[in-house]
Amino acid sequence: MPEIADIWNVLFLRDYNTRLVVICTMLLGCACGLMGGFLLLRKRSLMGDTLSHAMLPGLGLAFMLGVMLGGDGKSLPLLMAGAAASGLLGCAAVLFIRNHSRIKDDAAMGIVLSVFFGAGVAILGMIQTMPQGSAAGLESFIYGKTASMVMADFQVLILVTLGVLICSLLLFKEFRLLCFDESFAAALGWPVRRLDILLLALVTAVTVAGLQSVGLILIIAFLITPAAAARFWTDQLDRMLLLSALIGGASGWLGASLSAFFPRLPAGAVIVLVATLCFLISMLLGTERGVLMRFLRQIRLKSRVGRQHLMRALYEILEADASTGPLKIRAVPFRQIRGRRTWSDAQLRAYIRHAYQDGLVERPNREEAITLTEAGLAEAAQVTRNHRLWEMYLIEYADVATSRVDRDADRVEHVLGHEMVAGLESKLQTYRSAGSLVPKSPHPIIPGD
């Protein structure tokens, strides 16, 4: 276990090497999170996988070229250039297959990924037979070697991060339109292909810059996981991209710090595991799409729908009594309400209890008779009115049979908004018969039902 002094030094970045590694991984995490957000919305999550695997043959060929030119083949600029060229070629292959065939993006990326990775493995096999191949050290680009990062890596990451940030800010409107509606952007005259190529070039730059830190394979998760985690918290693109960059940066900082605490843990793998933990927390607790929040929303919706059904059932019972006179509030027996829908006794009692807490019904007496309050009658009339507006609309405009319209209206009436109600009212003015605010039921009313 690390000592207190070691934890203090890592947290406050007192050691030069730790400071360099942590800052580099944070910069890479921010850049990956930002670009990963665009990839996720473009439904090209596999593009990072494709790029990383497509860079492998470029690394091998660059090493062989360096050896042929008389060097040892370990020139970092040459290896990076080879990886970038191979990655761009892989992107071009994906775009070519997508634009000149009926093959979709996911199939095109899968084809390019497998072909380029197979070529890379073959080239690495050839390198192993060379005299310099035994000391090539290319496995560091595959699995990552974060602890060996130097000032040159920091400078590259600074340039890449600034470039990604500047391009994203300047072309945010164009990238947003490209992500959400490519066809509409093309119809407006935007250079869709150029924007697509630029976006992929930025992703390629981020992927190349991340080869030294998390490696060629783990960069895939670093590109997509922060963006996927941010998606659970918001539906706004700008907030999602900002949150994705923050999650990526935090994952890089925390993963590199944990690796410094426990030197035997590889930093690249720990960074990805931290990002995965952020994703799991976001999936469970996300305020917009999280599992827990969706569960709570479903419970609230079910309760609200049940209460509305209870209000409508009470109103229709009172309406049946008033078929020959004015509608009057009276106590309605529990069993009479129970027969209106396929409720269980426990469900109906829960709905009645919630309605009592909201002041819509009076406290049930010993005979379990339920009486609407004035506020309850007003809400019951509103709920019944909305339901019948939908029934009239479906009968008149959707050609739904009267015998089925009640069930179909039940599926949609609970999501009525004020604007939708106003629109229906403007189209259906005939319901204002006899000065009533509630349309007449399209179903036969049986007194005492």
N, C-alpha and C positions, 0 to 999 in steps of 0.2 A: 504494500500500500504506500502511496506517496506521502511524504511528510508535509507538515504545514508550510514549511519554507518553500518547498517545491510547488505546492498549490498556489502560494502567494506569488511566486515568480512567474508562473504560467498565466495566472489571471491578469496580472498587470504587465505582462509582456516584457519582463526585464531582461530575459535572455535574447541575444541577437537572433539566433537561429529560430527560436520559437516565435519571436515577433515576426520574422520574415514569413514563416510557414503559415501562421494564423492569418496574417493580413492577406497573403496570396490566396488562400482558400476562401476567405470572405469575399474578396473581389470576384473570384471565379463563381462563387455561389450566387452573388447578385446578378452577374451576367447570364449565368445559366438559367436562373429563375425568370429573368426578363424574357429571354428568347424562348424558354420552354412554354411560357404563357401563350405566345403566338402560335407555337407548334401545336399546343393542345387544342386551341380554338380552330386551327386549320385542319384538325383531325389527322395530323401527321405525327403522332407520337412516336411512330417507328422511324421517323426521319433521323433522329439522333442515333438510334441503333444502326441505321443504314450508313450514316456518315462515319461513325466510329469504325465500323468494320471495313468500310471502303477505304479508309486511310491506311490499313495494314499493308497492302501491296505497295503503296507509295513510300512507306517507311523502308521496306525491304529494297526497293529499287534505288532509293536515294542512298542507302548504305552501300550498295554495290557500285553505284556511280562514284561515290567518294573514294572507294578502294581503287577503282579503275583510274582515277585521276591522281593516284599516288598517295592519298591520305589513308587514315585508319578507318574512315567511314563514319566516325562518331561526331561529325560536325553538327551541332544542334540546329543552326539555321538551315543547313541542307536537309536534315531529316524533317524539320517542320515544313519546309517548302515542298518536299516530296509528299508528305501527308496531306497538305492542303490541296495540292494539285490532284492527288488521287481522290480526295473527298469531293472536290468540285466536279471531277469527272463522274463520280457516282451520282451526285445531284443532277447533273445534266442527263445521265442515263435514265434516272427516274422521270424527269420531266419529258424526255423524248418518248419514253414508253407510254406515259400518261396522255400526251397530246396527240400521238400518232397511232393509237390503238384503242381498243375498247377496254383495256385492262385498267382497273381502278388503282388508286394510290397505294392501298395496302399491298395489293399483289405486286405492283411494280417495285415497291420498296423491298418486299421479301425476295424478289428475284435478284435485284442488284446486290442486296446484302449477302446472299448465299454465294453468288458468283465472285464478288470481290473478296470475300473472306476466304473462299477456297483458293483463289489466286494468291492471296497473301500468305496462307499456310504453305503453299507450294514454293513460294519465293523464300520463305524462311527456311524451308528444308534445304534449298540450294545454298543458302548462306551458311548453314551449318557445315557444309562440305568444304567451304573456303578456309584457307589458313587463318584468316582474321575472324572467322565466324564464331569460334568458341568464345571469344571475348566481345562479341558484338554488343551485348547488353540491351538488346531491343525488347526484352521482356519487361523492362521498366515502363515502356510505353503501353504495354498491354495491361499490366496489373497496377501501375502507378508507383511512384516513389516520392512521396510528398516530402519526406525528411531531407531529401537531397536538393531541394529547391534553392536557387541562388538569386542574386540581385538581378541577373538577366531575366529570369522568369518573372520576377516582380515587375520589371519594366514592361515586359510583353503583356502581362495581365492588366497593368494600368492602361496601356494603349488600347487593348481590346475592350475593356470595360467602358472607357470613355467613348470609344467609337460606337459601341452598342447603345450606350445611353443617349448620345447625341442623335444618332439615326432614329432611335425610337421616339425621341421627343419631336424631331423635325417632321417625321413621317407617321406620326401617331394616327392621324385621321385616315391616311391612305392604308396603313396596315390594318386598322380597325375595319374599314370597309372591305378589304381583301379577305379578312378572316370570316366575316359574317355573311357576305353576299358577293362572291367573286363575279357572278354573271351580271349583277346590277352594276358593279364597278366597271366591267368591260362595256356595258351599254352606255355608261356615262362618258366613255372615252378615256378612262384611266389606263395607263400602261400596265396592265395586269401582269404580263409575263416578266417585265422588267422589275416590278415590285416583288414578284415571287422569287426571281433570281437573287435580288438584293437581300431578301429575307433569308434565303438559304445560304447566301454568302456570309451573312452575319452569324448564322448558326455554325457554319463551318469554322469561322474564326474562333468562336467560343470553344468548339470541340477541340481544335488544334491546340489552343492555349491550355486546355485542361488535361492534355495527355500526360504531362509530367506529374500532376497532382493526384488525380484519382484514377488515371489510366484509361486506356482505350475502351475497356468494357464497362467500367463503373460510371463513366461519364454519361451513359444512357440514363441511369437512374437520377443523376444530378440534374439532368436537363428536364425531366418530366415530373419527378416526384414533388418538388416545391410548387410547381404550377398546379398539379392535381390537388395538392393540399389547400392551396389558396382558393380553389374553385368552390370549396365547401363553405367559405366564409362570406362570399359576396357574388353578386351578379353584375357588378359594374366593372367594365374592362380596366379602367385606370386603377381602381382600387385592387383589382385582382393582380395586375402586373406589379404594383408596388408591394403588395403582400407576398407575392411569389418571390420577388427579389429579396425581401427581408427574411423569408423562411430559408432561402438558399444561403444567404450570408450567415444567418444564425447557425445553420447546419454545418457550414464550413468552419466557423469559429469554435463551436462546441465539439465537433468531431476532431479537429486538430488539437484542441486542448486536452481532450480525453486521451488521444494518442500520446501526447506529451506526458500525461500522468502515468500512463502504462506503456512504456516503450515497446513492449512486445506486440502490441496491437497495431496492425497496419492502418495508417491514417485514412487511406482511400476507402477501405471497407467500413471504418468507423463513421466517416462522414456520411456515407450512403445509409448506414443503419440509423443514424440520427435523423436524417431526412425522412426515412421510412417511419420513424417514431412520430415525427411531426405530422406525417400523413395520417397515421392511425388516430392520433388525437383529433385532428381536423375532421376526419370521417365520422368520429363519434360525437364531437362537441361543436361542430361547425354551425354557426347561427343561421346560415342560409340553406344548406343542403345536408347538414349533419344528420346522422341516423337518429340521435336522441331528439333533436329539434323536430324532425319529421314525425317521429312517434308522438311527441306532445301535440303537434298540430293535428294529427289524425284523431287523437283523443278529444281535443277541443272541437274539432269539426263534427265528430260523432255526437258529442253532447249537444252542440248547437242544432244539428239536424233533428235529433230526437226531441228537443224542446219545441222546435218549429212544428214537427208532426203532432205533438201533443196539443199545441195551440190550435192547429187547424182542425184536429179531431173535435175539440171542445166547441169551436165555432160552428162546425157543420152540424153537430148535435143540436145546438141552440137554434141554428138556422132551420133545421127540419121542424123544430117545434113552432117556429114563427112563420111557417109557410102560408098561414092565413092571417097573420097579424104582425105587429112589431116584434123585433128581437129583444128578448128579456134575459137577463142573467139569472140562472138558477143553479142549484147544486146538481151535479151530474154524478151518478153512481160510478164507482170504480170499474165494475164489470162491464158497464155500457161503453166506457172508454176503451177498456181492454179488448173488446170485440171489434174495434175499428181497424186495428192493424195487427200484424203478427209479432206483438210484443210478448215478452215473458213478464210475469208479475214483478220480478226483481228489476227489470229494465224500466218498466213503467213507473214503479215507485221511485226509482232514482231520478227519472225525468221530472216527476211531480215535486220531489224534494228540491231539485235545482230551480224549478219554476217558482216554488214558494220562497226560496232564498232571494230570488230576483224580484219578488213582489208582484208576480203575475197571477198567482192563485192564493186563495186563503188557506189556512191550515186545515188539512182534511179532518173531518169529525170522526166520531167512533164508527159511523156507518160507512166510512171511506168515501164520502161524497165530496167532490172537488168543485169549487166555485171560483170562477174567474173574478179578478178585481177589475176596476175600471181600466187600469194600465194594461192588464192582461187581455181584456177585450179589445183594446186598441191594437195591441200587437197581434192578436189572433186574426183580427180583420185584415191587417197589413199582410200577414203571412198567407192567408187564404186568397187575398187579392193578387199577390204575386204569382201564386200557384195557378190561378185561373187565367191570368194574363198569358202565362206560358201555354196553358191548355188551348186557349183560343188561338194563339199564334201557331201552334203545331197543327191544329185542325185546319186553319185557314191557309197557311203558307207551306207547311211541310206535308200536307195530305196524310196526317196520321189519323187512324180510325178512332172514333170516340171511345170504344171499348178499351183501347190501349193507351190513350193519351195521358191518363192519370199516372201510369207507371213511368212513361217517358218524361213527363214533366217533373216527376220526383227526382230524376237524375240530374236536372240542371237548375231547378228553381233556387237551390241554396247558394248558388254563386251569382245571383242577380245583384248587379250594382245599380246605383241611382241613375246613371246614364242609360243603362239598358232598360230599366223600368220606364223612364221617360220616353225612350224610343218606342217601346211597345204601346204605351198609352197614346202616343201621337198617331200610331197606325191603327189602333183599335178603339175608336171613340164610341162604338155602338154599345159598349157595356154600361154606359151611364143611364141606364133605364131606371125610371122612377126615382131619380136622384140618389141612387145607391152608389157608394164608393167601391163596392165589391161586385165584380161581374157575377152573373148568375152561373150556377154550376151547369156544365154540359151533360152531367149525369142525372138520371132521375132521382129525385129526393123523396124518400119515404118518411113520413112523419113518425117521430118516436124512434127512429133508427139509432 
